[in-house]
Amino acid sequence: MRDSLLKIRISHEGNTALGPGKIELLLMIEQHGSISAAAKQMQMSYRRAWELVDVMNRCFDQVVVLSSTGGTHGGGAQVTEFGKSLIGAYQQILKKSAEASADELDLITRHLRKA
């Protein structure tokens, strides 16, 4: 549960290239095959979800999410292989960070006020 205490963001040129919300969005897109469905699942607007995807696609030198517009055959979105590798790398960063800082996190959490 310690990793949920850590919020790691990867910044690039004034933007957050990756962070917990973007990773969750990628996982939802992967699960639902749609930016719209992912946004709905996360209780955010389609516009906001699209903006987050756009930032990721602009920050990296490879496409993170491919999307196709709707129509008679419907649209959709998919997380690219590169996007999937970013999810895995980010999850490993969280895991390793939590392990490396376990003692310090224990100290800090022991002294947090109870609600």
C-alpha positions in Angstrom: 0.0 0.0 0.0 3.0 2.3 0.3 3.2 2.9 -3.4 -0.2 4.6 -3.3 1.4 7.2 -1.0 3.9 8.2 -3.7 2.7 10.4 -6.5 5.4 10.5 -9.1 5.1 12.7 -12.2 7.5 12.8 -15.1 7.8 16.4 -16.5 8.8 17.5 -19.9 9.0 21.0 -21.2 6.5 22.3 -18.8 4.0 19.4 -19.2 3.4 16.3 -17.1 4.3 13.6 -19.6 3.3 10.9 -17.2 1.7 10.7 -13.8 -0.8 8.7 -11.8 -3.9 10.1 -13.7 -2.4 9.5 -17.1 -1.4 6.0 -16.3 -4.9 5.3 -15.0 -6.3 6.8 -18.2 -4.0 4.5 -20.3 -5.1 1.5 -18.4 -8.8 2.4 -18.9 -8.2 3.0 -22.7 -6.5 -0.4 -22.9 -9.4 -2.0 -21.0 -12.2 -0.3 -22.9 -10.7 0.4 -26.3 -12.1 3.9 -26.3 -11.1 7.3 -24.9 -14.7 8.1 -24.4 -15.4 5.0 -22.4 -12.2 5.5 -20.4 -13.2 9.0 -19.6 -16.7 7.9 -18.5 -15.2 5.2 -16.3 -12.9 7.8 -14.7 -15.8 10.3 -14.4 -14.0 13.0 -16.5 -15.1 14.7 -19.7 -14.1 13.3 -23.0 -12.4 16.6 -23.8 -10.2 16.4 -20.7 -9.3 12.8 -21.5 -8.4 13.7 -25.1 -6.3 16.6 -23.8 -4.3 14.2 -21.5 -3.8 11.8 -24.4 -2.7 14.7 -26.7 -0.1 15.8 -24.1 1.3 12.3 -23.8 1.5 11.9 -27.6 3.3 15.3 -27.9 5.7 14.7 -25.1 7.1 11.4 -26.4 9.0 10.6 -29.6 6.6 7.7 -30.3 2.8 7.6 -30.2 1.3 6.5 -26.9 -2.4 6.2 -28.0 -3.7 5.6 -31.5 -7.3 6.7 -32.1 -9.8 6.6 -34.9 -12.8 8.7 -35.3 -16.3 7.3 -35.1 -18.6 6.7 -38.0 -20.6 3.8 -39.4 -18.0 1.3 -38.2 -17.4 3.2 -34.9 -14.2 4.7 -33.6 -11.9 3.6 -31.0 -8.5 3.9 -29.4 -5.7 1.7 -28.5 -2.6 2.0 -26.3 0.4 1.3 -28.5 3.1 -1.2 -27.6 5.2 1.8 -26.7 2.4 3.1 -24.4 2.2 -0.3 -22.8 6.0 -0.2 -22.1 5.5 3.2 -20.5 2.8 1.8 -18.2 5.2 -1.0 -17.1 8.1 1.3 -16.6 6.1 3.7 -14.6 4.8 0.9 -12.4 8.3 -0.3 -11.8 9.4 3.2 -10.8 6.6 3.3 -8.2 7.5 -0.1 -6.9 11.3 0.6 -6.7 10.7 4.0 -5.1 8.4 2.6 -2.5 10.9 -0.2 -1.7 13.8 2.2 -1.5 11.9 4.6 0.8 10.0 2.1 3.0 11.6 3.2 6.2 11.1 6.9 5.6 7.5 6.3 4.5 6.9 4.3 7.6 8.2 7.2 9.8 6.1 9.8 7.9 2.9 7.7 7.9 3.2 6.9 11.6 3.0 10.6 12.4 0.1 11.6 10.2 -2.9 12.7 12.1 -5.9 10.4 12.0 -9.0 11.7 10.4 
